[in-house]
Amino acid sequence: MSWRHWITDARTGRVVAPIDIPSFSWQMSVSDFGFTTTAKNLGEADASNLTLPWSQFDEYDDQGRLTHRATPAELNHMLSMGRRALCSAWVYDGVADRRGAPILWGVLGEREDTWLDTTFPLYSPMSLLDSRYAIRDGVFRDTKSTDTVSWTGLSLRGLASNLIDLATDGKNGGVLPFDATYMNEPGNHQRTDYQAWNVQNLGVKSLLTNIANVQGGPDMTFRPYWSDDGHVRCRFLAGSDADVYLDMDHAPLALNSFPGGGSLEDLTISYALPYQRVYGTGAGTDASVLTTLAEDLTSITGSMDPPILREMTYSDSDMENLSVLKPKVRAALAANKVTAMQFTGSIDVDDTDSNGTLLHPLGSFWPGEMFYLDVSGFPTLPDGRYETRLMEMSGDQTSKIKIKFDVMDALF
């Protein structure tokens, strides 16, 4: 079981050449991912950077003798910024494709070259859409631009798919190897206010985030797959209007943890203290700022052993209407008014059952999926089955994967 990596064409997904990356780390959440070897400061504290030695691209014979040293032209072609991408796949016994299950795909960003190596970030599918705007070609003009993009009668993921299509195939030269899976899927939602003059607020990643964050908004993600023998593509996936979570069409994966063993290793339970009061502010300046308050002091005034009072703030400087601001502040209180707990742990994706069958190979589960956690013997947790969602996973070049689950109410 191992990782394999390929340089691909960024626009078409065509596989260009295999590449060896012996040491790296990666992390993936519901909607995005990061991939890094040695981080260098390129002015972006959150950049995920790959550092590769130039010797990586030299060719050797079976005796380890150098047969060809990559020329500057060959290196610049292989690592062309904005033209090449990296696909990483996990290979295991029984995988459907001999190349492995594609896990990560991202476009090579701005390089920093030294005498010894090169360093560059990878741009994930979601981050690529941060530099695309919901503007139709040919409608943004000198003087005034009055065009409006609008859709009615679509599902939320249908709206998202139409945005992705507009940002890629809908633009001259905008093609990316993305599948806008739910184009024009019918539903009860609309967007009629993507106005060209408001371009600074029409970044497609931001618009997708807004759709995901509305009440009842679905999970969204891109997942790579082999479209044929020579290409990789990224399929846009999202929950439906009826079921906002991803991958709900199969039974949850069950993991267990008990003293000294279990498929869920290194179990840790983290807690977050509650807040009893939220101060909310909206639009305005100085004394004219719109304000509202939400509080629930039940745990303090109605308990023989009360916790300390904790207060927090919520701010939305664009919110001018109290009837809209107040529910948001109440929602912030509701999400934070009880003690929360969160499970983290790790699994080995090479683990097998008594018959030698892999239990949970990488690529058979993804962030967003439901899990059953069967826990017994933990010092501060009642024995039982806990149903939760996988929110993040991370790892390195090995088969050990760290996993983090959704926040839930604590049991005390």
C-alpha positions in Angstrom: 0.0 0.0 0.0 1.5 3.3 -1.0 0.9 6.8 -2.5 1.5 7.5 -6.2 1.7 10.9 -7.7 1.3 12.3 -11.2 1.9 15.6 -12.9 -1.1 16.4 -15.0 -2.3 19.1 -17.4 -4.2 21.7 -15.3 -6.8 22.5 -18.0 -7.6 19.0 -19.3 -6.5 16.6 -16.6 -4.2 14.7 -19.0 -1.6 12.7 -17.2 1.9 14.1 -18.1 4.3 12.0 -16.0 4.7 10.2 -12.7 6.6 12.0 -9.9 8.0 10.7 -6.6 7.3 12.7 -3.4 8.9 10.6 -0.6 7.9 12.8 2.3 4.8 15.0 2.6 1.8 15.8 4.7 -1.8 16.4 3.7 -5.1 17.4 5.3 -8.7 17.4 4.0 -11.9 18.9 5.3 -15.4 18.6 3.9 -14.9 21.1 1.2 -11.1 21.6 0.7 -7.6 20.2 1.2 -4.0 21.1 1.7 -0.8 19.3 0.7 2.7 20.2 1.9 6.3 19.0 2.2 8.7 21.7 3.5 6.9 25.0 4.1 8.7 28.2 3.1 7.5 31.7 3.8 6.2 33.1 0.5 4.1 35.8 2.1 1.1 33.6 2.8 0.9 32.1 6.2 -1.7 29.6 5.2 -0.1 28.5 2.0 0.4 24.7 1.5 3.7 24.3 -0.3 5.6 21.5 -1.9 9.4 21.5 -2.0 11.0 19.2 -4.5 14.8 18.8 -5.2 15.9 19.3 -8.8 17.5 15.8 -8.6 14.0 14.5 -8.5 13.7 15.2 -12.3 17.0 13.5 -13.3 17.1 10.1 -15.0 19.2 7.1 -13.8 19.9 3.6 -15.1 19.4 0.4 -13.2 22.8 0.8 -11.5 21.9 4.2 -10.2 24.1 6.1 -12.7 22.9 9.5 -14.0 21.8 9.2 -17.7 20.1 12.5 -18.2 20.0 15.7 -16.2 16.9 17.7 -16.7 17.5 20.9 -18.7 16.0 24.3 -17.8 13.5 24.0 -20.6 12.4 20.5 -19.4 12.0 21.7 -15.8 10.0 24.7 -16.8 7.8 22.6 -19.0 7.2 19.9 -16.3 6.5 22.5 -13.6 4.8 25.2 -15.5 2.9 27.4 -13.1 -0.8 27.5 -13.9 -0.4 24.9 -16.6 0.4 21.7 -14.6 -1.4 20.1 -11.6 -0.6 17.3 -9.2 -2.8 14.2 -8.7 -2.1 12.0 -5.6 -3.7 8.5 -5.4 -3.7 5.7 -2.8 -2.8 2.3 -4.1 -3.9 -0.8 -2.2 -4.8 -4.5 -2.8 -8.1 -4.7 -4.5 -8.3 -1.1 -5.7 -10.5 -0.8 -8.8 -7.8 0.9 -10.9 -4.2 -0.1 -10.8 -3.2 3.6 -10.6 -4.9 3.7 -7.2 -7.8 5.7 -5.8 -7.3 9.5 -6.6 -7.5 11.4 -3.3 -6.1 14.9 -4.1 -5.8 17.1 -7.2 -4.5 20.7 -7.3 -2.9 23.1 -9.7 0.8 24.1 -9.3 1.1 27.7 -8.2 3.8 30.4 -8.1 7.3 28.8 -7.8 10.3 29.9 -5.7 13.4 28.3 -7.2 16.8 27.9 -5.5 20.0 26.2 -6.5 18.8 23.0 -4.8 15.1 22.8 -5.1 11.8 24.4 -6.0 8.8 25.3 -3.8 5.3 26.0 -4.9 1.7 25.9 -3.5 -1.1 23.7 -4.8 -4.4 25.4 -5.6 -7.3 23.1 -4.8 -10.5 23.1 -7.0 -12.3 25.4 -4.5 -9.4 27.8 -4.3 -9.1 28.0 -8.1 -12.7 29.3 -8.2 -11.6 32.1 -5.9 -10.1 33.7 -9.0 -13.2 33.2 -11.2 -16.2 35.6 -11.2 -19.9 35.1 -12.0 -19.7 37.4 -15.0 -20.7 36.3 -18.5 -18.0 36.9 -21.2 -18.7 40.0 -23.3 -21.0 41.8 -20.9 -18.5 43.7 -18.8 -17.8 46.9 -20.8 -16.4 50.4 -20.6 -18.7 53.0 -19.0 -21.5 50.7 -17.5 -22.2 47.0 -17.1 -25.8 46.2 -16.4 -26.0 42.4 -17.1 -27.5 40.2 -14.5 -27.0 36.4 -14.1 -30.1 34.8 -12.7 -31.6 31.3 -12.2 -34.9 30.3 -10.8 -36.5 27.0 -9.9 -33.3 25.1 -9.1 -32.0 23.1 -6.2 -29.2 24.6 -4.2 -26.6 22.2 -5.7 -28.1 23.0 -9.1 -27.4 26.7 -8.5 -23.9 25.8 -7.4 -23.3 23.6 -10.5 -24.5 26.3 -12.8 -22.1 28.7 -11.1 -19.2 26.3 -11.6 -20.2 25.8 -15.3 -20.4 29.6 -15.8 -16.9 30.0 -14.2 -15.3 27.3 -16.3 -16.8 26.1 -19.6 -18.8 29.3 -19.8 -15.7 31.4 -20.2 -13.4 31.7 -23.1 -10.2 29.8 -22.0 -11.8 29.0 -18.7 -11.9 25.2 -19.1 -10.9 23.1 -16.1 -11.3 19.3 -15.6 -14.4 19.8 -13.4 -17.8 18.1 -13.7 -20.7 20.4 -12.8 -22.7 17.4 -11.8 -26.1 18.8 -11.1 -26.6 21.4 -13.9 -30.1 22.8 -13.9 -31.4 20.3 -11.3 -34.9 21.5 -10.4 -35.9 22.8 -7.0 -37.4 25.8 -5.2 -34.5 28.2 -5.1 -33.4 31.1 -7.1 -30.6 33.6 -7.5 -31.5 36.8 -9.4 -29.0 39.3 -8.1 -25.6 38.4 -9.7 -25.2 41.9 -11.2 -22.1 42.6 -13.3 -21.5 46.0 -11.7 -21.1 44.2 -8.3 -18.2 42.1 -9.6 -16.1 42.6 -6.4 -18.7 40.4 -4.6 -19.2 37.8 -7.3 -16.2 35.6 -6.6 -17.5 32.1 -7.4 -15.9 30.5 -4.3 -17.6 33.1 -2.1 -20.9 32.5 -3.8 -20.6 28.8 -3.4 -19.8 29.3 0.3 -22.8 31.5 0.7 -25.1 28.8 -0.8 -23.6 26.2 1.5 -24.1 28.4 4.5 -27.7 29.4 4.0 -30.2 27.6 6.3 -30.5 24.1 4.9 -27.4 24.6 2.7 -25.7 21.4 1.5 -22.1 20.1 2.0 -20.0 20.7 -1.1 -16.8 19.3 -2.3 -14.7 18.2 -5.4 -13.3 14.7 -5.6 -10.9 13.5 -8.3 -11.4 10.3 -10.4 -9.8 8.6 -13.4 -12.1 9.5 -16.3 -10.1 7.3 -18.7 -6.6 5.7 -19.1 -4.9 9.1 -19.5 -7.0 11.7 -17.7 -8.1 12.7 -14.2 -11.2 14.9 -13.6 -12.8 16.4 -10.5 -16.4 15.7 -9.8 -18.4 18.3 -7.9 -20.5 16.6 -5.2 -23.1 18.2 -2.9 -25.9 17.2 -0.6 -29.4 17.6 -1.9 -32.1 19.9 -0.7 -33.7 17.0 1.1 -30.5 15.7 2.7 -27.7 18.2 3.0 -25.0 15.8 4.0 -22.7 14.0 1.6 -22.5 10.2 1.1 -25.8 9.3 2.8 -26.5 6.5 0.4 -24.6 3.8 2.3 -24.3 2.6 5.9 -22.0 4.5 8.2 -18.6 3.1 8.8 -18.3 1.7 12.3 -15.1 2.1 14.4 -14.5 0.9 17.9 -12.2 2.0 20.7 -11.5 0.3 24.0 -8.7 0.2 26.6 -5.6 -1.1 24.7 -7.1 -1.5 21.3 -9.8 -0.9 18.7 -9.8 0.3 15.1 -10.0 3.9 16.3 -6.6 4.5 17.9 -5.4 7.4 20.0 -8.9 8.5 21.0 -9.1 12.0 22.4 -12.2 13.9 23.5 -11.9 17.7 23.5 -14.4 20.0 25.2 -15.5 23.6 24.7 -17.1 25.7 27.4 -20.5 27.2 26.7 -21.5 30.9 26.4 -24.7 32.3 28.1 -24.9 35.7 26.4 -24.2 37.0 22.9 -23.9 40.7 22.1 -24.8 41.3 18.4 -23.9 44.3 16.2 -25.0 45.2 12.7 -24.6 48.1 10.3 -23.8 51.7 11.3 -21.0 53.7 12.8 -20.3 54.9 16.4 -23.5 55.3 18.4 -25.7 54.5 15.4 -24.6 50.8 15.2 -27.5 48.4 15.2 -27.4 46.2 18.3 -29.3 43.2 19.8 -28.8 40.7 22.6 -29.5 37.0 23.1 -29.0 35.3 26.4 -29.9 32.2 28.3 -28.9 32.3 32.0 -30.7 29.1 32.9 -27.5 27.1 33.6 -26.3 29.9 36.0 -29.5 31.0 37.8 -31.2 27.6 37.9 -28.3 25.4 39.1 -27.0 24.5 42.5 -23.5 24.2 41.0 -23.5 26.9 38.3 -20.6 27.5 35.8 -19.0 30.9 35.4 -20.7 33.4 33.1 -19.2 33.6 29.6 -20.1 36.2 27.0 -19.3 36.5 23.3 -20.0 38.8 20.4 -21.5 38.4 16.9 -21.0 41.1 14.2 -22.3 41.6 10.7 -21.5 45.1 9.5 -23.7 44.7 6.4 -26.8 43.8 8.5 -29.2 46.8 8.6 -32.4 45.1 9.6 -33.0 44.1 13.2 -35.5 41.4 12.2 -32.7 39.7 10.3 -29.8 40.3 12.7 -31.7 39.1 15.8 -32.3 35.5 14.5 -28.6 35.2 13.6 -27.5 36.3 17.1 -30.0 33.8 18.6 -28.6 31.1 16.4 -25.1 31.9 17.6 -26.3 31.5 21.2 -28.1 28.2 20.4 -24.9 26.8 18.9 -22.8 27.7 21.9 -25.0 27.6 25.0 -24.1 24.0 26.1 -20.7 22.4 26.6 -19.6 20.7 23.4 -17.3 17.7 22.9 -15.4 16.5 19.8 -13.8 13.1 19.1 -10.4 12.8 17.4 -8.4 9.7 16.8 -6.5 7.8 14.1 -6.9 4.8 11.9 -4.5 2.7 9.9 -5.9 2.3 6.3 -3.8 -0.8 5.9 -5.7 -2.7 8.7 -7.3 -5.9 7.6 -9.9 -8.3 9.1 -9.3 -12.0 9.9 -9.5 -12.9 6.2 -6.9 -10.3 5.2 -9.5 -8.0 3.7 -8.8 -4.3 4.1 -11.3 -2.8 6.5 -11.3 0.9 5.4 -8.8 1.7 2.6 -8.2 5.4 1.9 -10.7 6.4 -0.8 -13.5 4.3 0.6 -14.5 7.1 3.1 -14.5 10.9 2.9 -15.1 13.9 5.1 -18.8 14.5 5.5 -19.7 10.9 5.9 -21.6 9.5 8.9 -19.6 7.2 11.4 -20.6 5.0 14.3 -18.1 5.2 17.1 -18.4 2.3 19.6 -16.6 3.4 22.7 -16.1 1.4 25.9 -14.0 1.8 29.0 -13.1 5.5 28.4 -12.6 7.2 31.8 -15.0 10.1 31.3 -17.5 8.8 28.7 -20.4 6.4 29.1 -20.1 3.2 27.1 -22.1 3.2 24.0 -22.4 4.0 20.3 -21.9 7.6 19.2 -23.2 8.7 15.8 -21.3 11.6 14.2 -19.8 12.9 11.0 -16.2 12.9 9.8 -15.2 16.5 9.4 -11.4 16.4 8.7 -8.7 13.9 8.0 -5.0 14.3 7.6 -1.8 12.2 7.2 1.5 11.9 5.6 3.2 9.4 3.3 2.3 6.5 5.6 -1.0 4.6 6.1 -1.7 6.3 9.4 -4.6 8.8 9.1 -5.7 11.3 11.8 -9.5 11.9 11.8 -11.6 14.6 13.5 -15.4 14.3 13.9 -18.2 16.8 14.2 -18.9 18.7 17.4 -21.7 17.3 19.6 -23.3 18.2 22.9 -21.3 16.9 25.9 -23.0 14.3 28.1 -22.8 16.2 31.4 
